[in-house]
Amino acid sequence: MDTMLIKSGAQLHGTVETSGAKNAALPILFSTLLAEGEHQFDNVPVLKDIESTANLLESLGCTSQRSGHTFKVQVTKLKSFEAHYDLVRKMRASILCLGPILAKYGEAVVSLPGGCAIGTRPIDLHLDAMKAMGAEIQLKDGYVLAKAKKLKGTTIFFEKTTVGGTENLLMAATLAEGTTTIENAAKEPEIVDLANYLIKMGAKISGHGTSIIKIEGVQKLSPAKHAIMADRIEAGTLLIAGAITGGDVTVTKCQPHDLDALINKMRESGFKIDIKENSMRVHPLSSWDGVDVTTAPHPLFPTDLQAQFMALMTVAKGASVVTETVFENRFMHVTELMRLGADITPKSQVAVVRGKPGGLSAAPVMATDLRASASLVLAGLVAKGETQVSRIYHLDRGYEGLESKLSKLGAKVKRAQ
Ligand code: UD1
């Protein structure tokens, strides 16, 4: 199993490019199931989760090819409507094939994804929404069995903001009869990217990016071409990597506006950050203040940057209170950061971090999920000595070439078996 070895001491300097967004690419690749023919995407990151998606699409009867960051999917009439447990358990986002298959073929069988390291993550809201559109849903032997001759447009109010639920419903509603209105829809930029691709395919959608999305069902969609948006979470992680080392790093090919909540918090902490249309630069700083942060749906502070921001706070001057409101169990990195010497008191969904500038020292640590792994790598950049992060396969699910990007900025990072 691969581990990552990180030697402290390097101040990162230079320019680094952002890759395409995993969380936009996944739903968009599943949306291809809505239209037969060849779909073409650019800026698709090379990641394990994309591979898992391609495997799932292939198991349904599609084919795909990658050439660099260009990814093509050929969709013919599906030979199977079943997403098998072996494929779904590798990636929870596989549940996103439910909406498209059900809408296009009138039936779908999708394994229940089960829990994961960051919480139980149920899919009840996805299923309730499909039911409200007329689907018959049964849970049997660990699978969701969904049937609907034709989904019918209606108004769906999500009692909790759900990114995946909004995406599943958005896709399903494109081929439904009549108009669907999603209230309390998630506003994440990845949902806007998905809606933009669906519109290119012929869908009639308005309000994406706001909390009320309207979808007027159409008879048929056709394949199109699309470039996947930049990965805001990767861009934010790289910005924090520059910041935590007191370095001078410019992150390019990104949309800084999608990261306003992070940038505001970093500025509050003392960092000088320049913003241009497609790039952002963090200036060197030798000491920064602890600031409080609370995660919440977009445009507020992203839960996917909570662990990385906490790493930054462990070496801040003063204390900070980190509150996680999106997932019930997203502090798995806390005990690992404590192994590096961080002073953190977690209690339920609140963690008090007492910053210790220069106070971390290397230790072997274990990655528990994707973003937790990133936070350990960031802490490793400043923990005196050589930090070994094991179970690094989590990183490969969501960060394209992180060690080579950090190395180019001057970090002493390498992979080992
Ligand atoms: C997506 C992202 C993930 C991010 C999360 C929140 C992808 C592939 N993943 O995950 O990186 O951390 O959004 O920004 O895009 N919930 C329910 N019932 C449901 C659905 C969700 O209770 O039917 C709860 C979840 O357990 C969680 C909260 O709602 O507590 C938000 O989950 P959701 O927004 O759906 O996250 P994902 O789409 O799984």
Residues whose N, C-alpha, C, O or C-beta is under 5 A from the ligand:
A	BS01	UD1	N23 A93 R121 P122 I123 D124 L125 H126 T161 T162 V163 G164 G165 T303 D304 V326 F327
